[in-house]
């Protein structure tokens, strides 16, 4: 039986880059990855600076994903048109 939704379809993500919380990650995950003490307003870089970096990287990821989606849609459109032309020529 197909599933109409999953728990990941709806999230409570509340991005606030000033506090270091983005859509895809947060300062806690970054500090864990780098194996450094957690970022705060008193650290260098600060939580807000790390949030700014997170925002910039998320923008780059989103830009690349949008481009890939547009490319896939263009390919799908071309294949559909080719299929229509082949079908039309076969029925002549």
Secondary structure, DSSP 8 states (H G I E B T S, - for coil): ---S--GGGS-----BGGGTB-SS-BHHHHHHHHT-----TTSSS-HHHHHHHHHHHHHHHHHHHHHHHHHHHHHHHHHHHHHHHHHHHHT-
